[in-house]
Structure formats: C-alpha cells, structure tokens
C-alpha cells in the first residue's frame, strides 16, 4: 500500500461526503457504500464509507471511511471519520 496515495484517495472521498448537508447525509444512513478506486501507481483500493446515527435516530450523524489495498498483500486499513451535528 502506498500510504500517501491511499490517504489522498480516502481524503478526497470523504471530502465529497463533507460537502453534503445534514439532510442529504441522513438519506445515506444504512449499509456501507463501497467504491473501487485506482491510485497513481495503478494499485486498486476499496474505499468503504458508512453513514450512521451517532446517538440514536435523528441525532448527530457519524460518517466513517476506510480504505484498503486490493492487492492481496497484508491488510492495511486507513480510516477517517467526522461527526455532523443536528441542524
């Protein structure tokens, strides 16, 4: 895993979620969304993002993202998360 590349890919993916409003994120509560992305060195990465209620329904939202290389090597997962307050 190219860690700087993976961090950048995960950060870019999470930035798209950070740009959403509370109501838009609330509609995404549910199973994880998984996307395959390719790094600058052509390594494939699986990016998984889950949006869930932090302290019960209709409260704060927790958005968590992970990235792992799809190269059958040792599993290295990087993660990032943020909380969206009720508006």
PDB file of N, CA, C and O in Angstrom:
ATOM      1  N   UNK A   1       0.849  -1.176   0.000  1.00  0.00           N
ATOM      2  CA  UNK A   1       0.000   0.000   0.000  1.00  0.00           C
ATOM      3  C   UNK A   1       0.891   1.235   0.000  1.00  0.00           C
ATOM      4  O   UNK A   1       1.816   1.366   0.802  1.00  0.00           O
ATOM      5  N   UNK A   2       0.584   2.118  -0.912  1.00  0.00           N
ATOM      6  CA  UNK A   2       1.258   3.424  -0.963  1.00  0.00           C
ATOM      7  C   UNK A   2       0.477   4.343  -0.022  1.00  0.00           C
ATOM      8  O   UNK A   2      -0.541   4.911  -0.416  1.00  0.00           O
ATOM      9  N   UNK A   3       0.950   4.491   1.221  1.00  0.00           N
ATOM     10  CA  UNK A   3       0.162   5.200   2.225  1.00  0.00           C
ATOM     11  C   UNK A   3      -0.154   6.649   1.861  1.00  0.00           C
ATOM     12  O   UNK A   3      -1.300   7.060   2.045  1.00  0.00           O
ATOM     13  N   UNK A   4       0.780   7.441   1.360  1.00  0.00           N
ATOM     14  CA  UNK A   4       0.406   8.816   0.997  1.00  0.00           C
ATOM     15  C   UNK A   4      -0.692   8.855  -0.072  1.00  0.00           C
ATOM     16  O   UNK A   4      -1.608   9.673   0.003  1.00  0.00           O
ATOM     17  N   UNK A   5      -0.593   7.977  -1.052  1.00  0.00           N
ATOM     18  CA  UNK A   5      -1.601   7.898  -2.108  1.00  0.00           C
ATOM     19  C   UNK A   5      -2.948   7.465  -1.528  1.00  0.00           C
ATOM     20  O   UNK A   5      -3.986   8.038  -1.861  1.00  0.00           O
ATOM     21  N   UNK A   6      -2.926   6.454  -0.662  1.00  0.00           N
ATOM     22  CA  UNK A   6      -4.161   5.955  -0.055  1.00  0.00           C
ATOM     23  C   UNK A   6      -4.812   7.035   0.817  1.00  0.00           C
ATOM     24  O   UNK A   6      -6.030   7.210   0.776  1.00  0.00           O
ATOM     25  N   UNK A   7      -4.016   7.751   1.597  1.00  0.00           N
ATOM     26  CA  UNK A   7      -4.567   8.842   2.415  1.00  0.00           C
ATOM     27  C   UNK A   7      -5.232   9.895   1.532  1.00  0.00           C
ATOM     28  O   UNK A   7      -6.301  10.405   1.869  1.00  0.00           O
ATOM     29  N   UNK A   8      -4.610  10.215   0.420  1.00  0.00           N
ATOM     30  CA  UNK A   8      -5.163  11.218  -0.502  1.00  0.00           C
ATOM     31  C   UNK A   8      -6.485  10.728  -1.089  1.00  0.00           C
ATOM     32  O   UNK A   8      -7.455  11.484  -1.150  1.00  0.00           O
ATOM     33  N   UNK A   9      -6.527   9.477  -1.519  1.00  0.00           N
ATOM     34  CA  UNK A   9      -7.754   8.919  -2.092  1.00  0.00           C
ATOM     35  C   UNK A   9      -8.885   8.911  -1.062  1.00  0.00           C
ATOM     36  O   UNK A   9     -10.020   9.271  -1.374  1.00  0.00           O
ATOM     37  N   UNK A  10      -8.569   8.501   0.163  1.00  0.00           N
ATOM     38  CA  UNK A  10      -9.583   8.482   1.214  1.00  0.00           C
ATOM     39  C   UNK A  10     -10.033   9.899   1.548  1.00  0.00           C
ATOM     40  O   UNK A  10     -11.226  10.152   1.716  1.00  0.00           O
ATOM     41  N   UNK A  11      -9.098  10.806   1.643  1.00  0.00           N
ATOM     42  CA  UNK A  11      -9.430  12.204   1.947  1.00  0.00           C
ATOM     43  C   UNK A  11     -10.330  12.799   0.868  1.00  0.00           C
ATOM     44  O   UNK A  11     -11.284  13.512   1.178  1.00  0.00           O
ATOM     45  N   UNK A  12     -10.035  12.514  -0.378  1.00  0.00           N
ATOM     46  CA  UNK A  12     -10.859  13.010  -1.488  1.00  0.00           C
ATOM     47  C   UNK A  12     -12.276  12.438  -1.406  1.00  0.00           C
ATOM     48  O   UNK A  12     -13.252  13.156  -1.623  1.00  0.00           O
ATOM     49  N   UNK A  13     -12.384  11.166  -1.097  1.00  0.00           N
ATOM     50  CA  UNK A  13     -13.692  10.519  -0.987  1.00  0.00           C
ATOM     51  C   UNK A  13     -14.493  11.132   0.165  1.00  0.00           C
ATOM     52  O   UNK A  13     -15.682  11.417   0.022  1.00  0.00           O
ATOM     53  N   UNK A  14     -13.837  11.328   1.291  1.00  0.00           N
ATOM     54  CA  UNK A  14     -14.520  11.893   2.462  1.00  0.00           C
ATOM     55  C   UNK A  14     -14.898  13.355   2.231  1.00  0.00           C
ATOM     56  O   UNK A  14     -15.897  13.823   2.776  1.00  0.00           O
ATOM     57  N   UNK A  15     -14.120  14.078   1.437  1.00  0.00           N
ATOM     58  CA  UNK A  15     -14.445  15.480   1.132  1.00  0.00           C
ATOM     59  C   UNK A  15     -15.793  15.576   0.427  1.00  0.00           C
ATOM     60  O   UNK A  15     -16.546  16.525   0.646  1.00  0.00           O
ATOM     61  N   UNK A  16     -16.096  14.598  -0.414  1.00  0.00           N
ATOM     62  CA  UNK A  16     -17.391  14.597  -1.107  1.00  0.00           C
ATOM     63  C   UNK A  16     -18.529  14.454  -0.092  1.00  0.00           C
ATOM     64  O   UNK A  16     -19.579  15.077  -0.244  1.00  0.00           O
ATOM     65  N   UNK A  17     -18.321  13.644   0.929  1.00  0.00           N
ATOM     66  CA  UNK A  17     -19.343  13.482   1.970  1.00  0.00           C
ATOM     67  C   UNK A  17     -19.416  14.720   2.857  1.00  0.00           C
ATOM     68  O   UNK A  17     -20.507  15.113   3.270  1.00  0.00           O
ATOM     69  N   UNK A  18     -18.285  15.337   3.156  1.00  0.00           N
ATOM     70  CA  UNK A  18     -18.271  16.563   3.971  1.00  0.00           C
ATOM     71  C   UNK A  18     -19.046  17.691   3.290  1.00  0.00           C
ATOM     72  O   UNK A  18     -19.572  18.576   3.965  1.00  0.00           O
ATOM     73  N   UNK A  19     -19.117  17.664   1.988  1.00  0.00           N
ATOM     74  CA  UNK A  19     -19.796  18.718   1.231  1.00  0.00           C
ATOM     75  C   UNK A  19     -21.321  18.578   1.279  1.00  0.00           C
ATOM     76  O   UNK A  19     -22.040  19.505   0.906  1.00  0.00           O
ATOM     77  N   UNK A  20     -21.809  17.435   1.730  1.00  0.00           N
ATOM     78  CA  UNK A  20     -23.259  17.207   1.772  1.00  0.00           C
ATOM     79  C   UNK A  20     -23.875  17.853   3.008  1.00  0.00           C
ATOM     80  O   UNK A  20     -23.230  17.966   4.051  1.00  0.00           O
ATOM     81  N   UNK A  21     -25.119  18.272   2.878  1.00  0.00           N
ATOM     82  CA  UNK A  21     -25.864  18.814   4.011  1.00  0.00           C
ATOM     83  C   UNK A  21     -26.368  17.668   4.890  1.00  0.00           C
ATOM     84  O   UNK A  21     -26.370  16.504   4.490  1.00  0.00           O
ATOM     85  N   UNK A  22     -26.789  18.033   6.088  1.00  0.00           N
ATOM     86  CA  UNK A  22     -27.288  17.055   7.056  1.00  0.00           C
ATOM     87  C   UNK A  22     -28.385  16.176   6.442  1.00  0.00           C
ATOM     88  O   UNK A  22     -28.330  14.951   6.549  1.00  0.00           O
ATOM     89  N   UNK A  23     -29.369  16.794   5.807  1.00  0.00           N
ATOM     90  CA  UNK A  23     -30.476  16.031   5.228  1.00  0.00           C
ATOM     91  C   UNK A  23     -30.020  15.057   4.158  1.00  0.00           C
ATOM     92  O   UNK A  23     -30.544  13.947   4.061  1.00  0.00           O
ATOM     93  N   UNK A  24     -29.055  15.461   3.363  1.00  0.00           N
ATOM     94  CA  UNK A  24     -28.530  14.578   2.313  1.00  0.00           C
ATOM     95  C   UNK A  24     -27.799  13.394   2.938  1.00  0.00           C
ATOM     96  O   UNK A  24     -27.931  12.261   2.475  1.00  0.00           O
ATOM     97  N   UNK A  25     -27.026  13.663   3.994  1.00  0.00           N
ATOM     98  CA  UNK A  25     -26.319  12.573   4.671  1.00  0.00           C
ATOM     99  C   UNK A  25     -27.299  11.640   5.368  1.00  0.00           C
ATOM    100  O   UNK A  25     -27.103  10.424   5.372  1.00  0.00           O
ATOM    101  N   UNK A  26     -28.350  12.197   5.956  1.00  0.00           N
ATOM    102  CA  UNK A  26     -29.339  11.368   6.649  1.00  0.00           C
ATOM    103  C   UNK A  26     -29.970  10.358   5.692  1.00  0.00           C
ATOM    104  O   UNK A  26     -30.309   9.247   6.098  1.00  0.00           O
ATOM    105  N   UNK A  27     -30.125  10.733   4.448  1.00  0.00           N
ATOM    106  CA  UNK A  27     -30.681   9.813   3.450  1.00  0.00           C
ATOM    107  C   UNK A  27     -29.731   8.654   3.139  1.00  0.00           C
ATOM    108  O   UNK A  27     -30.156   7.632   2.600  1.00  0.00           O
ATOM    109  N   UNK A  28     -28.451   8.809   3.477  1.00  0.00           N
ATOM    110  CA  UNK A  28     -27.451   7.778   3.199  1.00  0.00           C
ATOM    111  C   UNK A  28     -27.241   6.815   4.364  1.00  0.00           C
ATOM    112  O   UNK A  28     -26.439   5.887   4.260  1.00  0.00           O
ATOM    113  N   UNK A  29     -27.957   7.027   5.482  1.00  0.00           N
ATOM    114  CA  UNK A  29     -27.829   6.121   6.621  1.00  0.00           C
ATOM    115  C   UNK A  29     -28.229   4.726   6.155  1.00  0.00           C
ATOM    116  O   UNK A  29     -29.278   4.539   5.540  1.00  0.00           O
ATOM    117  N   UNK A  30     -27.384   3.762   6.454  1.00  0.00           N
ATOM    118  CA  UNK A  30     -27.661   2.393   6.037  1.00  0.00           C
ATOM    119  C   UNK A  30     -26.385   1.630   5.790  1.00  0.00           C
ATOM    120  O   UNK A  30     -25.353   1.909   6.400  1.00  0.00           O
ATOM    121  N   UNK A  31     -26.457   0.668   4.895  1.00  0.00           N
ATOM    122  CA  UNK A  31     -25.291  -0.178   4.647  1.00  0.00           C
ATOM    123  C   UNK A  31     -24.130   0.636   4.079  1.00  0.00           C
ATOM    124  O   UNK A  31     -24.335   1.700   3.494  1.00  0.00           O
ATOM    125  N   UNK A  32     -22.915   0.131   4.255  1.00  0.00           N
ATOM    126  CA  UNK A  32     -21.738   0.832   3.726  1.00  0.00           C
ATOM    127  C   UNK A  32     -21.798   0.965   2.203  1.00  0.00           C
ATOM    128  O   UNK A  32     -22.334   0.107   1.502  1.00  0.00           O
ATOM    129  N   UNK A  33     -21.238   2.052   1.728  1.00  0.00           N
ATOM    130  CA  UNK A  33     -21.069   2.257   0.292  1.00  0.00           C
ATOM    131  C   UNK A  33     -19.615   1.919  -0.019  1.00  0.00           C
ATOM    132  O   UNK A  33     -18.705   2.459   0.610  1.00  0.00           O
ATOM    133  N   UNK A  34     -19.392   1.036  -0.977  1.00  0.00           N
ATOM    134  CA  UNK A  34     -18.038   0.609  -1.329  1.00  0.00           C
ATOM    135  C   UNK A  34     -17.758   1.015  -2.765  1.00  0.00           C
ATOM    136  O   UNK A  34     -18.571   0.811  -3.666  1.00  0.00           O
ATOM    137  N   UNK A  35     -16.587   1.593  -2.945  1.00  0.00           N
ATOM    138  CA  UNK A  35     -16.173   2.006  -4.282  1.00  0.00           C
ATOM    139  C   UNK A  35     -14.733   1.570  -4.498  1.00  0.00           C
ATOM    140  O   UNK A  35     -13.907   1.660  -3.590  1.00  0.00           O
ATOM    141  N   UNK A  36     -14.438   1.105  -5.687  1.00  0.00           N
ATOM    142  CA  UNK A  36     -13.062   0.742  -6.045  1.00  0.00           C
ATOM    143  C   UNK A  36     -12.445   1.931  -6.768  1.00  0.00           C
ATOM    144  O   UNK A  36     -13.002   2.439  -7.741  1.00  0.00           O
ATOM    145  N   UNK A  37     -11.285   2.369  -6.279  1.00  0.00           N
ATOM    146  CA  UNK A  37     -10.574   3.486  -6.895  1.00  0.00           C
ATOM    147  C   UNK A  37      -9.152   3.037  -7.206  1.00  0.00           C
ATOM    148  O   UNK A  37      -8.643   2.087  -6.610  1.00  0.00           O
ATOM    149  N   UNK A  38      -8.525   3.723  -8.135  1.00  0.00           N
ATOM    150  CA  UNK A  38      -7.169   3.366  -8.553  1.00  0.00           C
ATOM    151  C   UNK A  38      -6.211   4.483  -8.155  1.00  0.00           C
ATOM    152  O   UNK A  38      -6.468   5.662  -8.398  1.00  0.00           O
ATOM    153  N   UNK A  39      -5.098   4.082  -7.535  1.00  0.00           N
ATOM    154  CA  UNK A  39      -4.076   5.033  -7.122  1.00  0.00           C
ATOM    155  C   UNK A  39      -3.168   5.426  -8.267  1.00  0.00           C
ATOM    156  O   UNK A  39      -3.292   4.906  -9.376  1.00  0.00           O
ATOM    157  N   UNK A  40      -2.251   6.349  -7.996  1.00  0.00           N
ATOM    158  CA  UNK A  40      -1.339   6.837  -9.039  1.00  0.00           C
ATOM    159  C   UNK A  40      -0.412   5.741  -9.556  1.00  0.00           C
ATOM    160  O   UNK A  40       0.065   5.811 -10.688  1.00  0.00           O
ATOM    161  N   UNK A  41      -0.155   4.719  -8.719  1.00  0.00           N
ATOM    162  CA  UNK A  41       0.701   3.612  -9.159  1.00  0.00           C
ATOM    163  C   UNK A  41      -0.118   2.436  -9.688  1.00  0.00           C
ATOM    164  O   UNK A  41       0.397   1.325  -9.814  1.00  0.00           O
ATOM    165  N   UNK A  42      -1.397   2.682  -9.997  1.00  0.00           N
ATOM    166  CA  UNK A  42      -2.344   1.701 -10.539  1.00  0.00           C
ATOM    167  C   UNK A  42      -2.823   0.664  -9.517  1.00  0.00           C
ATOM    168  O   UNK A  42      -3.532  -0.273  -9.884  1.00  0.00           O
ATOM    169  N   UNK A  43      -2.453   0.813  -8.264  1.00  0.00           N
ATOM    170  CA  UNK A  43      -2.975  -0.080  -7.227  1.00  0.00           C
ATOM    171  C   UNK A  43      -4.461   0.194  -7.049  1.00  0.00           C
ATOM    172  O   UNK A  43      -4.886   1.348  -7.000  1.00  0.00           O
ATOM    173  N   UNK A  44      -5.249  -0.874  -6.952  1.00  0.00           N
ATOM    174  CA  UNK A  44      -6.675  -0.723  -6.690  1.00  0.00           C
ATOM    175  C   UNK A  44      -6.908  -0.706  -5.186  1.00  0.00           C
ATOM    176  O   UNK A  44      -6.327  -1.488  -4.434  1.00  0.00           O
ATOM    177  N   UNK A  45      -7.774   0.208  -4.778  1.00  0.00           N
ATOM    178  CA  UNK A  45      -8.134   0.340  -3.369  1.00  0.00           C
ATOM    179  C   UNK A  45      -9.648   0.237  -3.244  1.00  0.00           C
ATOM    180  O   UNK A  45     -10.393   0.711  -4.102  1.00  0.00           O
ATOM    181  N   UNK A  46     -10.084  -0.388  -2.165  1.00  0.00           N
ATOM    182  CA  UNK A  46     -11.507  -0.410  -1.834  1.00  0.00           C
ATOM    183  C   UNK A  46     -11.738   0.676  -0.792  1.00  0.00           C
ATOM    184  O   UNK A  46     -11.125   0.664   0.276  1.00  0.00           O
ATOM    185  N   UNK A  47     -12.621   1.612  -1.107  1.00  0.00           N
ATOM    186  CA  UNK A  47     -12.999   2.669  -0.179  1.00  0.00           C
ATOM    187  C   UNK A  47     -14.408   2.358   0.304  1.00  0.00           C
ATOM    188  O   UNK A  47     -15.330   2.189  -0.493  1.00  0.00           O
ATOM    189  N   UNK A  48     -14.558   2.286   1.620  1.00  0.00           N
ATOM    190  CA  UNK A  48     -15.855   1.970   2.224  1.00  0.00           C
ATOM    191  C   UNK A  48     -16.259   3.138   3.124  1.00  0.00           C
ATOM    192  O   UNK A  48     -15.486   3.573   3.977  1.00  0.00           O
ATOM    193  N   UNK A  49     -17.465   3.633   2.925  1.00  0.00           N
ATOM    194  CA  UNK A  49     -17.986   4.737   3.740  1.00  0.00           C
ATOM    195  C   UNK A  49     -19.337   4.330   4.291  1.00  0.00           C
ATOM    196  O   UNK A  49     -20.193   3.822   3.566  1.00  0.00           O
ATOM    197  N   UNK A  50     -19.518   4.557   5.572  1.00  0.00           N
ATOM    198  CA  UNK A  50     -20.802   4.268   6.209  1.00  0.00           C
ATOM    199  C   UNK A  50     -21.269   5.526   6.940  1.00  0.00           C
ATOM    200  O   UNK A  50     -20.491   6.204   7.611  1.00  0.00           O
ATOM    201  N   UNK A  51     -22.544   5.814   6.792  1.00  0.00           N
ATOM    202  CA  UNK A  51     -23.184   6.931   7.486  1.00  0.00           C
ATOM    203  C   UNK A  51     -24.180   6.314   8.448  1.00  0.00           C
ATOM    204  O   UNK A  51     -25.032   5.518   8.052  1.00  0.00           O
ATOM    205  N   UNK A  52     -24.066   6.692   9.733  1.00  0.00           N
ATOM    206  CA  UNK A  52     -24.981   6.129  10.728  1.00  0.00           C
ATOM    207  C   UNK A  52     -25.308   7.169  11.784  1.00  0.00           C
ATOM    208  O   UNK A  52     -24.613   8.174  11.937  1.00  0.00           O
ATOM    209  N   UNK A  53     -26.384   6.899  12.507  1.00  0.00           N
ATOM    210  CA  UNK A  53     -26.764   7.771  13.611  1.00  0.00           C
ATOM    211  C   UNK A  53     -25.764   7.562  14.731  1.00  0.00           C
ATOM    212  O   UNK A  53     -25.406   6.425  15.039  1.00  0.00           O
ATOM    213  N   UNK A  54     -25.309   8.646  15.343  1.00  0.00           N
ATOM    214  CA  UNK A  54     -24.299   8.540  16.391  1.00  0.00           C
ATOM    215  C   UNK A  54     -24.912   8.159  17.732  1.00  0.00           C
ATOM    216  O   UNK A  54     -24.399   7.265  18.405  1.00  0.00           O
ATOM    217  N   UNK A  55     -25.976   8.803  18.129  1.00  0.00           N
ATOM    218  CA  UNK A  55     -26.594   8.558  19.437  1.00  0.00           C
ATOM    219  C   UNK A  55     -28.096   8.354  19.306  1.00  0.00           C
ATOM    220  O   UNK A  55     -28.881   8.976  20.021  1.00  0.00           O
ATOM    221  N   UNK A  56     -28.474   7.507  18.420  1.00  0.00           N
ATOM    222  CA  UNK A  56     -29.902   7.282  18.219  1.00  0.00           C
ATOM    223  C   UNK A  56     -30.411   8.031  17.005  1.00  0.00           C
ATOM    224  O   UNK A  56     -29.794   8.994  16.548  1.00  0.00           O
ATOM    225  N   UNK A  57     -31.508   7.593  16.503  1.00  0.00           N
ATOM    226  CA  UNK A  57     -32.072   8.144  15.280  1.00  0.00           C
ATOM    227  C   UNK A  57     -32.383   9.634  15.398  1.00  0.00           C
ATOM    228  O   UNK A  57     -32.833  10.114  16.439  1.00  0.00           O
ATOM    229  N   UNK A  58     -32.138  10.336  14.329  1.00  0.00           N
ATOM    230  CA  UNK A  58     -32.410  11.771  14.169  1.00  0.00           C
ATOM    231  C   UNK A  58     -31.550  12.653  15.067  1.00  0.00           C
ATOM    232  O   UNK A  58     -31.952  13.752  15.448  1.00  0.00           O
ATOM    233  N   UNK A  59     -30.380  12.162  15.393  1.00  0.00           N
ATOM    234  CA  UNK A  59     -29.424  12.961  16.148  1.00  0.00           C
ATOM    235  C   UNK A  59     -28.218  13.264  15.280  1.00  0.00           C
ATOM    236  O   UNK A  59     -28.332  13.445  14.068  1.00  0.00           O
ATOM    237  N   UNK A  60     -27.081  13.316  15.911  1.00  0.00           N
ATOM    238  CA  UNK A  60     -25.842  13.546  15.176  1.00  0.00           C
ATOM    239  C   UNK A  60     -25.576  12.366  14.245  1.00  0.00           C
ATOM    240  O   UNK A  60     -25.946  11.226  14.527  1.00  0.00           O
ATOM    241  N   UNK A  61     -24.925  12.677  13.132  1.00  0.00           N
ATOM    242  CA  UNK A  61     -24.530  11.639  12.181  1.00  0.00           C
ATOM    243  C   UNK A  61     -23.037  11.388  12.301  1.00  0.00           C
ATOM    244  O   UNK A  61     -22.256  12.322  12.486  1.00  0.00           O
ATOM    245  N   UNK A  62     -22.650  10.146  12.196  1.00  0.00           N
ATOM    246  CA  UNK A  62     -21.244   9.767  12.171  1.00  0.00           C
ATOM    247  C   UNK A  62     -20.950   9.225  10.781  1.00  0.00           C
ATOM    248  O   UNK A  62     -21.609   8.297  10.313  1.00  0.00           O
ATOM    249  N   UNK A  63     -19.962   9.810  10.130  1.00  0.00           N
ATOM    250  CA  UNK A  63     -19.549   9.368   8.804  1.00  0.00           C
ATOM    251  C   UNK A  63     -18.144   8.784   8.944  1.00  0.00           C
ATOM    252  O   UNK A  63     -17.206   9.482   9.329  1.00  0.00           O
ATOM    253  N   UNK A  64     -18.012   7.501   8.629  1.00  0.00           N
ATOM    254  CA  UNK A  64     -16.732   6.816   8.769  1.00  0.00           C
ATOM    255  C   UNK A  64     -16.301   6.270   7.418  1.00  0.00           C
ATOM    256  O   UNK A  64     -17.108   5.720   6.669  1.00  0.00           O
ATOM    257  N   UNK A  65     -15.036   6.426   7.123  1.00  0.00           N
ATOM    258  CA  UNK A  65     -14.498   5.917   5.865  1.00  0.00           C
ATOM    259  C   UNK A  65     -13.228   5.125   6.090  1.00  0.00           C
ATOM    260  O   UNK A  65     -12.422   5.457   6.959  1.00  0.00           O
ATOM    261  N   UNK A  66     -13.056   4.082   5.306  1.00  0.00           N
ATOM    262  CA  UNK A  66     -11.868   3.241   5.360  1.00  0.00           C
ATOM    263  C   UNK A  66     -11.371   3.011   3.947  1.00  0.00           C
ATOM    264  O   UNK A  66     -12.136   3.057   2.984  1.00  0.00           O
ATOM    265  N   UNK A  67     -10.091   2.764   3.845  1.00  0.00           N
ATOM    266  CA  UNK A  67      -9.518   2.392   2.551  1.00  0.00           C
ATOM    267  C   UNK A  67      -8.544   1.251   2.788  1.00  0.00           C
ATOM    268  O   UNK A  67      -7.813   1.246   3.778  1.00  0.00           O
ATOM    269  N   UNK A  68      -8.537   0.293   1.887  1.00  0.00           N
ATOM    270  CA  UNK A  68      -7.623  -0.842   1.953  1.00  0.00           C
ATOM    271  C   UNK A  68      -7.200  -1.185   0.538  1.00  0.00           C
ATOM    272  O   UNK A  68      -7.983  -1.055  -0.403  1.00  0.00           O
ATOM    273  N   UNK A  69      -5.959  -1.622   0.392  1.00  0.00           N
ATOM    274  CA  UNK A  69      -5.456  -2.013  -0.923  1.00  0.00           C
ATOM    275  C   UNK A  69      -6.090  -3.335  -1.334  1.00  0.00           C
ATOM    276  O   UNK A  69      -6.269  -4.234  -0.513  1.00  0.00           O
ATOM    277  N   UNK A  70      -6.422  -3.440  -2.605  1.00  0.00           N
ATOM    278  CA  UNK A  70      -6.995  -4.665  -3.189  1.00  0.00           C
ATOM    279  C   UNK A  70      -5.887  -5.461  -3.868  1.00  0.00           C
ATOM    280  O   UNK A  70      -6.054  -5.908  -5.003  1.00  0.00           O
ATOM    281  N   UNK A  71      -4.760  -5.641  -3.188  1.00  0.00           N
ATOM    282  CA  UNK A  71      -3.613  -6.266  -3.859  1.00  0.00           C
ATOM    283  C   UNK A  71      -3.236  -7.627  -3.272  1.00  0.00           C
ATOM    284  O   UNK A  71      -2.173  -8.161  -3.589  1.00  0.00           O
ATOM    285  N   UNK A  72      -4.086  -8.187  -2.430  1.00  0.00           N
ATOM    286  CA  UNK A  72      -3.861  -9.494  -1.812  1.00  0.00           C
ATOM    287  C   UNK A  72      -2.622  -9.530  -0.917  1.00  0.00           C
ATOM    288  O   UNK A  72      -2.174 -10.601  -0.508  1.00  0.00           O
ATOM    289  N   UNK A  73      -2.080  -8.363  -0.621  1.00  0.00           N
ATOM    290  CA  UNK A  73      -0.962  -8.290   0.314  1.00  0.00           C
ATOM    291  C   UNK A  73      -1.484  -8.158   1.726  1.00  0.00           C
ATOM    292  O   UNK A  73      -2.672  -8.362   1.973  1.00  0.00           O
ATOM    293  N   UNK A  74      -0.602  -7.816   2.664  1.00  0.00           N
ATOM    294  CA  UNK A  74      -1.052  -7.615   4.040  1.00  0.00           C
ATOM    295  C   UNK A  74      -2.125  -6.531   4.095  1.00  0.00           C
ATOM    296  O   UNK A  74      -2.047  -5.529   3.384  1.00  0.00           O
ATOM    297  N   UNK A  75      -3.111  -6.740   4.935  1.00  0.00           N
ATOM    298  CA  UNK A  75      -4.211  -5.778   5.035  1.00  0.00           C
ATOM    299  C   UNK A  75      -3.775  -4.586   5.872  1.00  0.00           C
ATOM    300  O   UNK A  75      -3.458  -4.722   7.054  1.00  0.00           O
ATOM    301  N   UNK A  76      -3.762  -3.436   5.254  1.00  0.00           N
ATOM    302  CA  UNK A  76      -3.502  -2.172   5.928  1.00  0.00           C
ATOM    303  C   UNK A  76      -4.716  -1.301   5.647  1.00  0.00           C
ATOM    304  O   UNK A  76      -5.017  -0.991   4.494  1.00  0.00           O
ATOM    305  N   UNK A  77      -5.402  -0.913   6.697  1.00  0.00           N
ATOM    306  CA  UNK A  77      -6.581  -0.063   6.536  1.00  0.00           C
ATOM    307  C   UNK A  77      -6.288   1.289   7.145  1.00  0.00           C
ATOM    308  O   UNK A  77      -5.769   1.393   8.256  1.00  0.00           O
ATOM    309  N   UNK A  78      -6.626   2.307   6.409  1.00  0.00           N
ATOM    310  CA  UNK A  78      -6.541   3.674   6.905  1.00  0.00           C
ATOM    311  C   UNK A  78      -7.973   4.163   7.105  1.00  0.00           C
ATOM    312  O   UNK A  78      -8.869   3.777   6.354  1.00  0.00           O
ATOM    313  N   UNK A  79      -8.191   4.995   8.096  1.00  0.00           N
ATOM    314  CA  UNK A  79      -9.560   5.432   8.330  1.00  0.00           C
ATOM    315  C   UNK A  79      -9.608   6.935   8.609  1.00  0.00           C
ATOM    316  O   UNK A  79      -8.614   7.566   8.971  1.00  0.00           O
ATOM    317  N   UNK A  80     -10.799   7.469   8.425  1.00  0.00           N
ATOM    318  CA  UNK A  80     -11.090   8.868   8.687  1.00  0.00           C
ATOM    319  C   UNK A  80     -12.567   8.954   9.044  1.00  0.00           C
ATOM    320  O   UNK A  80     -13.376   8.204   8.498  1.00  0.00           O
ATOM    321  N   UNK A  81     -12.928   9.849   9.944  1.00  0.00           N
ATOM    322  CA  UNK A  81     -14.333   9.992  10.306  1.00  0.00           C
ATOM    323  C   UNK A  81     -14.611  11.439  10.691  1.00  0.00           C
ATOM    324  O   UNK A  81     -13.699  12.210  10.992  1.00  0.00           O
ATOM    325  N   UNK A  82     -15.895  11.785  10.674  1.00  0.00           N
ATOM    326  CA  UNK A  82     -16.326  13.094  11.153  1.00  0.00           C
ATOM    327  C   UNK A  82     -17.768  13.005  11.624  1.00  0.00           C
ATOM    328  O   UNK A  82     -18.515  12.109  11.231  1.00  0.00           O
ATOM    329  N   UNK A  83     -18.142  13.950  12.472  1.00  0.00           N
ATOM    330  CA  UNK A  83     -19.485  13.994  13.058  1.00  0.00           C
ATOM    331  C   UNK A  83     -20.209  15.218  12.500  1.00  0.00           C
ATOM    332  O   UNK A  83     -19.628  16.297  12.386  1.00  0.00           O
ATOM    333  N   UNK A  84     -21.480  15.037  12.156  1.00  0.00           N
ATOM    334  CA  UNK A  84     -22.316  16.121  11.658  1.00  0.00           C
ATOM    335  C   UNK A  84     -23.385  16.387  12.715  1.00  0.00           C
ATOM    336  O   UNK A  84     -24.191  15.504  13.007  1.00  0.00           O
ATOM    337  N   UNK A  85     -23.405  17.596  13.294  1.00  0.00           N
ATOM    338  CA  UNK A  85     -24.415  17.896  14.319  1.00  0.00           C
ATOM    339  C   UNK A  85     -25.798  18.079  13.701  1.00  0.00           C
ATOM    340  O   UNK A  85     -25.934  18.325  12.503  1.00  0.00           O
ATOM    341  N   UNK A  86     -26.802  17.955  14.530  1.00  0.00           N
ATOM    342  CA  UNK A  86     -28.181  18.179  14.101  1.00  0.00           C
ATOM    343  C   UNK A  86     -28.334  19.648  13.759  1.00  0.00           C
ATOM    344  O   UNK A  86     -27.864  20.517  14.493  1.00  0.00           O
ATOM    345  N   UNK A  87     -28.993  19.922  12.643  1.00  0.00           N
ATOM    346  CA  UNK A  87     -29.218  21.310  12.238  1.00  0.00           C
ATOM    347  C   UNK A  87     -30.682  21.660  12.391  1.00  0.00           C
ATOM    348  O   UNK A  87     -31.081  22.788  12.102  1.00  0.00           O
TER     349      UNK A  87
END
